[in-house]
């Protein structure tokens, strides 16, 4: 029995088809969006309690500004927990605001503030 000789066929590589340049569609005229109006409930000035006034000041300011000022105080005094950044450690000024708790979650902050504003 004779072995059949196998021929290796050279496979011609097909050239990749050239991609047709995409035609850009003409841009549609963008609709003008009306300016976003802030919710009036967030912008109403609130008077902080005496306990909260030690941290943010006694002047009547909107709720959003109160939260911002509390965060400035927290960052300035390094009160964010090092292992779990979601937790805020209380110092002498914040402990009465937090209702005597030593540590509060950042998600509870708005709830705590709402008890100390009028």
C-alpha positions in Angstrom: 0.0 0.0 0.0 1.3 3.2 -1.1 0.8 6.3 1.0 -0.9 9.1 -0.7 1.0 12.2 -0.7 -0.9 15.1 0.8 -0.4 18.4 -0.6 -0.6 21.4 1.6 -2.8 24.0 0.0 -1.9 27.6 0.5 -4.9 29.4 1.6 -5.0 32.9 0.1 -6.0 35.4 2.6 -8.9 37.5 1.6 -8.4 41.2 1.9 -10.7 42.7 4.5 -13.4 44.7 2.7 -12.9 48.4 3.1 -15.4 50.1 5.4 -17.4 52.7 3.7 -17.1 56.1 5.2 -20.1 56.8 7.3 -22.1 59.8 6.1 -22.8 62.2 8.9 -26.5 63.0 9.3 -27.2 66.7 9.4 -27.6 67.9 13.0 -31.1 68.6 14.1 -31.7 71.9 15.7 -31.4 71.4 19.5 -34.5 72.3 21.5 -33.9 74.9 24.1 -34.3 73.5 27.5 -35.9 75.8 30.0 -33.7 76.7 32.9 -34.1 74.2 35.7 -35.9 75.8 38.6 -34.9 74.7 42.2 -37.6 73.3 44.4 -38.9 76.1 46.7 -39.0 73.7 49.7 -35.2 73.4 49.5 -34.7 77.1 49.1 -36.8 78.2 52.0 -34.7 79.7 54.8 -34.8 77.7 58.0 -33.7 78.8 61.5 -31.3 76.3 63.1 -31.8 75.3 66.8 -29.2 76.5 69.4 -27.4 73.2 69.2 -27.2 73.2 65.4 -26.3 76.9 65.4 -23.0 76.1 67.1 -21.9 74.3 64.0 -23.6 76.2 61.1 -24.3 79.6 62.6 -27.5 81.1 63.8 -28.5 82.9 60.6 -31.6 81.5 58.7 -30.4 79.6 55.6 -31.8 77.0 53.2 -31.7 73.3 54.1 -29.1 72.6 51.4 -26.7 75.1 52.8 -27.1 73.7 56.3 -26.1 70.3 55.0 -23.1 71.8 53.1 -21.9 73.6 56.2 -22.2 70.5 58.3 -20.0 68.6 55.8 -17.5 71.5 55.8 -17.3 71.1 59.6 -17.0 67.3 59.4 -14.2 67.5 56.8 -12.4 70.3 58.7 -12.4 68.4 62.0 -11.7 65.0 60.4 -14.9 63.4 61.8 -15.5 60.9 59.0 -14.7 57.4 60.1 -11.4 56.2 58.6 -12.5 52.6 58.0 -16.1 53.2 56.9 -16.4 56.6 55.2 -20.2 56.4 55.4 -20.1 57.0 59.2 -19.7 60.3 60.9 -18.1 60.4 64.3 -19.6 63.0 66.7 -17.5 65.5 68.6 -18.6 67.7 71.5 -20.6 70.0 69.2 -22.2 67.4 67.1 -23.1 64.8 69.8 -26.2 66.8 71.0 -27.2 67.4 67.4 -27.0 63.6 66.8 -29.3 62.9 69.7 -26.5 61.7 72.0 -25.2 59.1 69.5 -21.5 58.8 69.1 -21.7 57.9 65.4 -24.3 58.5 62.7 -24.6 57.3 59.1 -24.3 60.0 56.4 -27.7 58.9 55.2 -29.2 59.8 58.5 -27.8 63.3 58.4 -30.8 65.0 56.7 -33.1 63.3 59.2 -31.1 64.5 62.2 -31.0 68.1 60.8 -34.8 68.1 60.2 -35.2 67.8 64.0 -33.1 70.9 64.6 -34.6 73.4 62.2 -37.8 75.5 62.3 
